[in-house]
Amino acid sequence: MKELDLLKKDWKKNSDSFEQISEKEIYRMIHKKSSSIVKWILIISILEISFWTFSNLFINTDDVLRKINHPEIVAILEYLTYLNYLVGLIFVFIFYKNYTTISTTVATKSLMSAILRTRKTVQYYVWYNLGMIVVTSILSFFIAFVYNPDMAFLREKLAVNGKAMLTTIGILILVILGFFGLFWCFYRLLYGTLLKRLYINYKELKKIDF
Protein backbone atom coordinates (compact mmCIF):
# COMPACT_ATOMS: atom_id res chain seq x y z
CA MET A 1 0.00 0.00 0.00
CA LYS A 2 3.03 2.33 -0.35
CA GLU A 3 1.58 3.88 -3.51
CA LEU A 4 -1.57 4.84 -1.63
CA ASP A 5 0.45 6.47 1.17
CA LEU A 6 2.42 8.57 -1.30
CA LEU A 7 -0.73 9.67 -3.09
CA LYS A 8 -2.41 10.64 0.17
CA LYS A 9 0.62 12.72 1.24
CA ASP A 10 0.60 14.61 -2.07
CA TRP A 11 -3.14 14.98 -1.79
CA LYS A 12 -2.86 16.79 1.56
CA LYS A 13 -0.08 19.13 0.36
CA ASN A 14 -1.58 20.44 -2.87
CA SER A 15 -4.55 22.50 -4.06
CA ASP A 16 -8.25 21.56 -4.12
CA SER A 17 -8.20 20.71 -7.83
CA PHE A 18 -5.33 18.31 -7.29
CA GLU A 19 -7.16 16.82 -4.29
CA GLN A 20 -10.01 15.72 -6.54
CA ILE A 21 -7.62 14.09 -9.01
CA SER A 22 -5.69 12.36 -6.22
CA GLU A 23 -8.86 11.05 -4.61
CA LYS A 24 -9.89 9.53 -7.92
CA GLU A 25 -6.44 8.01 -8.31
CA ILE A 26 -6.63 6.49 -4.84
CA TYR A 27 -10.11 5.08 -5.47
CA ARG A 28 -9.08 3.66 -8.84
CA MET A 29 -6.08 1.92 -7.31
CA ILE A 30 -8.10 0.45 -4.42
CA HIS A 31 -10.82 -0.62 -6.83
CA LYS A 32 -8.31 -2.42 -9.04
CA LYS A 33 -6.61 -4.14 -6.10
CA SER A 34 -9.94 -5.24 -4.58
CA SER A 35 -11.16 -6.64 -7.88
CA SER A 36 -7.91 -8.61 -8.28
CA ILE A 37 -8.14 -10.03 -4.74
CA VAL A 38 -11.73 -11.21 -5.21
CA LYS A 39 -10.78 -12.74 -8.57
CA TRP A 40 -8.09 -14.78 -6.81
CA ILE A 41 -10.62 -15.90 -4.19
CA LEU A 42 -12.84 -17.13 -7.01
CA ILE A 43 -9.96 -18.90 -8.78
CA ILE A 44 -8.73 -20.61 -5.60
CA SER A 45 -12.23 -21.86 -4.71
CA ILE A 46 -12.65 -23.32 -8.22
CA LEU A 47 -9.22 -24.99 -8.04
CA GLU A 48 -10.06 -26.38 -4.60
CA ILE A 49 -13.31 -27.99 -5.78
CA SER A 50 -11.59 -29.31 -8.91
CA PHE A 51 -8.81 -30.83 -6.82
CA TRP A 52 -11.24 -32.75 -4.58
CA THR A 53 -13.28 -33.85 -7.61
CA PHE A 54 -10.26 -35.30 -9.41
CA SER A 55 -8.93 -36.81 -6.18
CA ASN A 56 -12.16 -38.76 -5.70
CA LEU A 57 -11.78 -40.21 -9.20
CA PHE A 58 -8.50 -41.87 -8.17
CA ILE A 59 -9.65 -43.04 -4.73
CA ASN A 60 -11.37 -46.41 -4.99
CA THR A 61 -13.98 -46.72 -2.24
CA ASP A 62 -16.17 -49.35 -3.96
CA ASP A 63 -14.53 -52.30 -2.16
CA VAL A 64 -15.03 -50.67 1.24
CA LEU A 65 -18.66 -49.82 0.50
CA ARG A 66 -19.34 -53.38 -0.66
CA LYS A 67 -17.92 -54.75 2.58
CA ILE A 68 -20.25 -52.54 4.60
CA ASN A 69 -23.23 -54.18 2.84
CA HIS A 70 -25.67 -51.53 4.07
CA PRO A 71 -27.32 -49.74 1.12
CA GLU A 72 -28.82 -47.09 3.40
CA ILE A 73 -25.37 -46.16 4.71
CA VAL A 74 -23.98 -45.96 1.18
CA ALA A 75 -26.94 -43.74 0.18
CA ILE A 76 -26.28 -41.38 3.10
CA LEU A 77 -22.62 -41.05 2.10
CA GLU A 78 -23.58 -40.36 -1.51
CA TYR A 79 -26.15 -37.72 -0.51
CA LEU A 80 -23.58 -36.09 1.75
CA THR A 81 -21.08 -35.97 -1.12
CA TYR A 82 -23.63 -34.45 -3.51
CA LEU A 83 -24.67 -31.91 -0.87
CA ASN A 84 -21.07 -30.91 -0.32
CA TYR A 85 -20.51 -30.35 -4.04
CA LEU A 86 -23.77 -28.42 -4.33
CA VAL A 87 -22.89 -26.10 -1.46
CA GLY A 88 -19.40 -25.63 -2.88
CA LEU A 89 -20.79 -24.63 -6.29
CA ILE A 90 -23.21 -22.22 -4.62
CA PHE A 91 -20.30 -20.54 -2.86
CA VAL A 92 -18.36 -20.35 -6.15
CA PHE A 93 -21.37 -18.68 -7.78
CA ILE A 94 -21.57 -16.16 -4.91
CA PHE A 95 -17.84 -15.46 -5.23
CA TYR A 96 -18.38 -14.83 -8.94
CA LYS A 97 -21.25 -12.46 -8.21
CA ASN A 98 -19.10 -10.61 -5.68
CA TYR A 99 -16.31 -10.34 -8.23
CA THR A 100 -18.59 -8.89 -10.91
CA THR A 101 -20.13 -6.49 -8.38
CA ILE A 102 -16.76 -5.18 -7.20
CA SER A 103 -15.41 -4.99 -10.75
CA THR A 104 -18.32 -2.89 -12.03
CA THR A 105 -19.24 -0.70 -9.05
CA VAL A 106 -18.31 2.99 -9.20
CA ALA A 107 -19.58 4.36 -5.88
CA THR A 108 -17.25 4.31 -2.88
CA LYS A 109 -19.93 3.21 -0.41
CA SER A 110 -21.06 0.43 -2.77
CA LEU A 111 -17.49 -0.84 -3.06
CA MET A 112 -17.07 -0.78 0.72
CA SER A 113 -20.31 -2.71 1.16
CA ALA A 114 -19.27 -5.27 -1.49
CA ILE A 115 -15.90 -5.77 0.24
CA LEU A 116 -17.55 -6.47 3.61
CA ARG A 117 -20.04 -8.83 1.98
CA THR A 118 -17.22 -10.72 0.24
CA ARG A 119 -15.30 -11.07 3.51
CA LYS A 120 -18.35 -12.55 5.26
CA THR A 121 -19.01 -14.96 2.39
CA VAL A 122 -15.43 -16.25 2.44
CA GLN A 123 -15.56 -16.66 6.22
CA TYR A 124 -18.80 -18.69 5.93
CA TYR A 125 -17.19 -20.80 3.19
CA VAL A 126 -14.10 -21.55 5.29
CA TRP A 127 -16.10 -22.47 8.41
CA TYR A 128 -18.47 -24.64 6.35
CA ASN A 129 -15.52 -26.59 4.93
CA LEU A 130 -13.90 -26.97 8.34
CA GLY A 131 -17.21 -28.15 9.80
CA MET A 132 -17.63 -30.68 6.98
CA ILE A 133 -14.13 -32.00 7.63
CA VAL A 134 -15.05 -32.72 11.25
CA VAL A 135 -18.46 -34.23 10.39
CA THR A 136 -17.07 -36.37 7.56
CA SER A 137 -14.17 -37.62 9.68
CA ILE A 138 -16.41 -38.62 12.59
CA LEU A 139 -18.94 -40.26 10.27
CA SER A 140 -16.25 -42.17 8.35
CA PHE A 141 -14.62 -43.50 11.53
CA PHE A 142 -18.01 -44.49 12.96
CA ILE A 143 -19.17 -46.32 9.83
CA ALA A 144 -15.83 -48.09 9.40
CA PHE A 145 -15.79 -49.20 13.02
CA VAL A 146 -19.43 -50.29 13.32
CA TYR A 147 -20.23 -51.69 9.87
CA ASN A 148 -16.95 -52.85 8.32
CA PRO A 149 -16.59 -56.64 8.92
CA ASP A 150 -12.80 -56.26 8.89
CA MET A 151 -13.18 -54.36 12.16
CA ALA A 152 -15.06 -57.20 13.92
CA PHE A 153 -12.00 -58.41 15.83
CA LEU A 154 -11.16 -54.87 16.97
CA ARG A 155 -14.77 -54.26 18.06
CA GLU A 156 -14.76 -57.42 20.18
CA LYS A 157 -11.41 -56.54 21.73
CA LEU A 158 -12.44 -52.98 22.61
CA ALA A 159 -15.82 -54.11 23.95
CA VAL A 160 -14.12 -55.97 26.82
CA ASN A 161 -11.33 -53.49 27.41
CA GLY A 162 -12.53 -50.07 28.52
CA LYS A 163 -9.03 -48.61 28.70
CA ALA A 164 -8.27 -49.62 25.12
CA MET A 165 -11.60 -48.13 24.04
CA LEU A 166 -10.76 -44.80 25.66
CA THR A 167 -7.29 -44.86 24.12
CA THR A 168 -8.73 -45.53 20.66
CA ILE A 169 -11.26 -42.71 21.03
CA GLY A 170 -8.49 -40.38 22.17
CA ILE A 171 -6.36 -41.26 19.15
CA LEU A 172 -9.31 -40.67 16.79
CA ILE A 173 -9.96 -37.28 18.37
CA LEU A 174 -6.32 -36.34 17.92
CA VAL A 175 -6.42 -37.45 14.27
CA ILE A 176 -9.55 -35.36 13.63
CA LEU A 177 -8.02 -32.36 15.39
CA GLY A 178 -4.89 -32.86 13.29
CA PHE A 179 -6.92 -32.79 10.06
CA PHE A 180 -8.82 -29.76 11.32
CA GLY A 181 -5.63 -27.90 12.23
CA LEU A 182 -3.98 -28.75 8.91
CA PHE A 183 -6.87 -27.43 6.86
CA TRP A 184 -7.29 -24.42 9.15
CA CYS A 185 -3.68 -23.47 8.47
CA PHE A 186 -4.25 -23.98 4.74
CA TYR A 187 -7.31 -21.72 4.71
CA ARG A 188 -5.61 -19.21 6.98
CA LEU A 189 -2.65 -18.99 4.63
CA LEU A 190 -4.67 -18.63 1.43
CA TYR A 191 -8.01 -16.99 2.19
CA GLY A 192 -6.81 -15.30 5.39
CA THR A 193 -4.06 -13.42 3.54
CA LEU A 194 -6.45 -12.29 0.81
CA LEU A 195 -9.10 -11.20 3.31
CA LYS A 196 -6.52 -9.20 5.26
CA ARG A 197 -5.53 -7.31 2.11
CA LEU A 198 -9.19 -6.78 1.26
CA TYR A 199 -9.85 -5.30 4.70
CA ILE A 200 -6.88 -2.94 4.31
CA ASN A 201 -8.53 -1.69 1.10
CA TYR A 202 -11.78 -1.21 3.00
CA LYS A 203 -10.05 0.92 5.64
CA GLU A 204 -8.39 3.03 2.95
CA LEU A 205 -11.77 3.61 1.30
CA LYS A 206 -13.21 4.60 4.64
CA LYS A 207 -10.54 7.30 5.01
CA ILE A 208 -11.35 8.95 1.67
CA ASP A 209 -15.12 8.60 2.03
CA PHE A 210 -16.01 11.84 3.81
C-alpha positions in Angstrom: 0.0 0.0 0.0 3.0 2.3 -0.3 1.6 3.9 -3.5 -1.6 4.8 -1.6 0.4 6.5 1.2 2.4 8.6 -1.3 -0.7 9.7 -3.1 -2.4 10.6 0.2 0.6 12.7 1.2 0.6 14.6 -2.1 -3.1 15.0 -1.8 -2.9 16.8 1.6 -0.1 19.1 0.4 -1.6 20.4 -2.9 -4.5 22.5 -4.1 -8.2 21.6 -4.1 -8.2 20.7 -7.8 -5.3 18.3 -7.3 -7.2 16.8 -4.3 -10.0 15.7 -6.5 -7.6 14.1 -9.0 -5.7 12.4 -6.2 -8.9 11.1 -4.6 -9.9 9.5 -7.9 -6.4 8.0 -8.3 -6.6 6.5 -4.8 -10.1 5.1 -5.5 -9.1 3.7 -8.8 -6.1 1.9 -7.3 -8.1 0.5 -4.4 -10.8 -0.6 -6.8 -8.3 -2.4 -9.0 -6.6 -4.1 -6.1 -9.9 -5.2 -4.6 -11.2 -6.6 -7.9 -7.9 -8.6 -8.3 -8.1 -10.0 -4.7 -11.7 -11.2 -5.2 -10.8 -12.7 -8.6 -8.1 -14.8 -6.8 -10.6 -15.9 -4.2 -12.8 -17.1 -7.0 -10.0 -18.9 -8.8 -8.7 -20.6 -5.6 -12.2 -21.9 -4.7 -12.6 -23.3 -8.2 -9.2 -25.0 -8.0 -10.1 -26.4 -4.6 -13.3 -28.0 -5.8 -11.6 -29.3 -8.9 -8.8 -30.8 -6.8 -11.2 -32.8 -4.6 -13.3 -33.9 -7.6 -10.3 -35.3 -9.4 -8.9 -36.8 -6.2 -12.2 -38.8 -5.7 -11.8 -40.2 -9.2 -8.5 -41.9 -8.2 -9.7 -43.0 -4.7 -11.4 -46.4 -5.0 -14.0 -46.7 -2.2 -16.2 -49.3 -4.0 -14.5 -52.3 -2.2 -15.0 -50.7 1.2 -18.7 -49.8 0.5 -19.3 -53.4 -0.7 -17.9 -54.8 2.6 -20.3 -52.5 4.6 -23.2 -54.2 2.8 -25.7 -51.5 4.1 -27.3 -49.7 1.1 -28.8 -47.1 3.4 -25.4 -46.2 4.7 -24.0 -46.0 1.2 -26.9 -43.7 0.2 -26.3 -41.4 3.1 -22.6 -41.1 2.1 -23.6 -40.4 -1.5 -26.2 -37.7 -0.5 -23.6 -36.1 1.7 -21.1 -36.0 -1.1 -23.6 -34.5 -3.5 -24.7 -31.9 -0.9 -21.1 -30.9 -0.3 -20.5 -30.3 -4.0 -23.8 -28.4 -4.3 -22.9 -26.1 -1.5 -19.4 -25.6 -2.9 -20.8 -24.6 -6.3 -23.2 -22.2 -4.6 -20.3 -20.5 -2.9 -18.4 -20.3 -6.1 -21.4 -18.7 -7.8 -21.6 -16.2 -4.9 -17.8 -15.5 -5.2 -18.4 -14.8 -8.9 -21.3 -12.5 -8.2 -19.1 -10.6 -5.7 -16.3 -10.3 -8.2 -18.6 -8.9 -10.9 -20.1 -6.5 -8.4 -16.8 -5.2 -7.2 -15.4 -5.0 -10.7 -18.3 -2.9 -12.0 -19.2 -0.7 -9.0 -18.3 3.0 -9.2 -19.6 4.4 -5.9 -17.2 4.3 -2.9 -19.9 3.2 -0.4 -21.1 0.4 -2.8 -17.5 -0.8 -3.1 -17.1 -0.8 0.7 -20.3 -2.7 1.2 -19.3 -5.3 -1.5 -15.9 -5.8 0.2 -17.5 -6.5 3.6 -20.0 -8.8 2.0 -17.2 -10.7 0.2 -15.3 -11.1 3.5 -18.3 -12.5 5.3 -19.0 -15.0 2.4 -15.4 -16.3 2.4 -15.6 -16.7 6.2 -18.8 -18.7 5.9 -17.2 -20.8 3.2 -14.1 -21.5 5.3 -16.1 -22.5 8.4 -18.5 -24.6 6.4 -15.5 -26.6 4.9 -13.9 -27.0 8.3 -17.2 -28.2 9.8 -17.6 -30.7 7.0 -14.1 -32.0 7.6 -15.1 -32.7 11.2 -18.5 -34.2 10.4 -17.1 -36.4 7.6 -14.2 -37.6 9.7 -16.4 -38.6 12.6 -18.9 -40.3 10.3 -16.3 -42.2 8.4 -14.6 -43.5 11.5 -18.0 -44.5 13.0 -19.2 -46.3 9.8 -15.8 -48.1 9.4 -15.8 -49.2 13.0 -19.4 -50.3 13.3 -20.2 -51.7 9.9 -17.0 -52.8 8.3 -16.6 -56.6 8.9 -12.8 -56.3 8.9 -13.2 -54.4 12.2 -15.1 -57.2 13.9 -12.0 -58.4 15.8 -11.2 -54.9 17.0 -14.8 -54.3 18.1 -14.8 -57.4 20.2 -11.4 -56.5 21.7 -12.4 -53.0 22.6 -15.8 -54.1 24.0 -14.1 -56.0 26.8 -11.3 -53.5 27.4 -12.5 -50.1 28.5 -9.0 -48.6 28.7 -8.3 -49.6 25.1 -11.6 -48.1 24.0 -10.8 -44.8 25.7 -7.3 -44.9 24.1 -8.7 -45.5 20.7 -11.3 -42.7 21.0 -8.5 -40.4 22.2 -6.4 -41.3 19.1 -9.3 -40.7 16.8 -10.0 -37.3 18.4 -6.3 -36.3 17.9 -6.4 -37.4 14.3 -9.6 -35.4 13.6 -8.0 -32.4 15.4 -4.9 -32.9 13.3 -6.9 -32.8 10.1 -8.8 -29.8 11.3 -5.6 -27.9 12.2 -4.0 -28.8 8.9 -6.9 -27.4 6.9 -7.3 -24.4 9.2 -3.7 -23.5 8.5 -4.3 -24.0 4.7 -7.3 -21.7 4.7 -5.6 -19.2 7.0 -2.6 -19.0 4.6 -4.7 -18.6 1.4 -8.0 -17.0 2.2 -6.8 -15.3 5.4 -4.1 -13.4 3.5 -6.4 -12.3 0.8 -9.1 -11.2 3.3 -6.5 -9.2 5.3 -5.5 -7.3 2.1 -9.2 -6.8 1.3 -9.9 -5.3 4.7 -6.9 -2.9 4.3 -8.5 -1.7 1.1 -11.8 -1.2 3.0 -10.0 0.9 5.6 -8.4 3.0 3.0 -11.8 3.6 1.3 -13.2 4.6 4.6 -10.5 7.3 5.0 -11.3 9.0 1.7 -15.1 8.6 2.0 -16.0 11.8 3.8 
